[in-house]
Amino acid sequence: MHRRSFIAAALLCAAALSGCGPHWRVVTQASPDTFVGQRYFALMPIDFVGLIVLDQSEDQYLASKDADDHQQFVADKQSINEEFTKALVAAAQEEGIEIAPTDGATSAPFVIKPYVGYMNPGFYAVVSSAPSQIRLTLRLTAPDGRVLDEVQFSSRTPSPIPNTSLDAADADKLKMGGRWREDARIIGAYVARYLASRVKP
């Protein structure tokens, strides 16, 4: 199993045992289940239009930031999309489901459209810390754009306590972008589980 996929799976198992962590909430589902037996889905890039960061619009959040912070935020959003995609593709493959990333036209019978509407960077300080958070809405659509399923996912990643035993993954979570990347990986694995629950009910 791919190392990142293994890490996400381990986190999901721990979350299930503890009763906390990332989860999904169904907004609407096609009935009867139109995805039974499907093995191929197209995946659009994450849509960040209308994004809220903390309690501000993206523009308001970035207004007090310098050019380097702007550039880093753009890079963070790109890495969120990349990590989400990699985790989803890998975890779905383990379920026998093929996910094909696309930017537009596709011959796939169904299209996965992820949308991130809220992000919280969290923080780490010597005396206190707060977890990051990503909320993602997933829409499964027909080729004509009709929404068949709409599901909400969420993940929070705490900052680890710095010490000499931190591995590279934990060290990355000391950074804002690193916590978001972990959230993206966890949500990607959860989306794969949701798809499997619809394909193989």
C-alpha positions, -999 to 999 in steps of 0.1 A, spaced: 0 0 0 12 35 -8 27 52 23 3 81 22 -27 58 16 -16 38 46 -13 69 68 -48 81 57 -62 46 63 -46 45 98 -60 79 106 -95 69 95 -94 37 116 -83 57 146 -111 82 140 -137 55 137 -125 39 170 -125 72 188 -158 85 174 -143 117 163 -124 131 133 -135 135 97 -169 124 86 -195 128 58 -230 141 58 -254 133 30 -273 163 16 -290 144 -12 -287 110 -28 -301 96 -60 -327 69 -53 -326 43 -65 -288 42 -64 -276 49 -99 -239 41 -91 -243 4 -83 -216 -16 -103 -200 15 -117 -162 14 -118 -152 46 -136 -156 82 -126 -141 114 -139 -128 139 -113 -128 177 -118 -103 199 -99 -114 213 -66 -135 245 -70 -125 272 -44 -149 299 -57 -165 318 -28 -140 303 -3 -143 315 33 -110 314 54 -117 316 91 -146 342 91 -135 362 60 -137 359 23 -105 348 6 -99 384 -6 -104 398 29 -82 372 44 -54 380 19 -58 417 22 -35 419 52 -9 395 37 22 404 18 31 391 -17 49 360 -4 19 351 17 -4 355 -14 19 332 -34 21 306 -6 -17 306 -3 -21 299 -40 5 271 -37 -13 257 -6 -46 255 -26 -28 237 -54 -13 212 -30 -46 206 -14 -60 197 -48 -30 175 -56 -31 156 -22 -68 152 -23 -66 138 -59 -38 114 -51 -54 101 -19 -88 96 -37 -73 79 -67 -52 55 -46 -79 46 -21 -106 42 -48 -82 19 -68 -81 -4 -37 -119 -6 -40 -117 -15 -76 -129 20 -87 -110 40 -114 -108 78 -110 -97 98 -140 -88 135 -133 -100 158 -160 -103 196 -166 -132 194 -189 -148 170 -214 -150 134 -204 -165 101 -216 -170 89 -180 -206 81 -171 -204 102 -139 -183 132 -128 -170 140 -93 -171 177 -86 -154 187 -53 -159 222 -38 -141 236 -8 -161 264 8 -143 268 41 -107 265 54 -92 273 88 -54 273 89 -52 265 126 -21 275 145 7 264 167 23 283 195 43 272 225 15 278 249 -15 269 227 -26 255 194 -57 249 173 -64 224 145 -68 233 109 -100 225 91 -112 219 55 -149 215 46 -155 199 12 -188 195 -6 -188 166 -31 -212 165 -60 -216 134 -82 -232 145 -114 -245 130 -146 -227 141 -179 -254 167 -184 -246 183 -151 -275 170 -131 -265 166 -94 -272 130 -83 -255 129 -49 -243 158 -28 -222 150 3 -203 171 28 -169 161 43 -148 176 70 -113 171 85 -94 187 113 -56 182 117 -39 193 150 -4 206 151 20 180 166 42 190 196 77 197 182 103 173 194 133 154 180 112 123 171 90 140 145 90 123 111 88 143 79 49 141 78 45 154 113 71 181 108 51 192 77 20 196 100 37 223 119 31 245 89 -3 258 79 -1 242 44 11 209 59 -20 206 81 -42 214 51 -24 188 30 -32 162 57 -69 173 58 -70 169 20 -55 134 21 -80 123 48 -110 137 29 -97 120 -3 -97 87 15 -132 93 29 -145 102 -5 -132 69 -18 -151 51 10 -182 70 2 -180 60 -35 -174 24 -26 -205 25 -4 -226 36 -35 -209 13 -60 -210 -17 -37 -239 -10 -13 
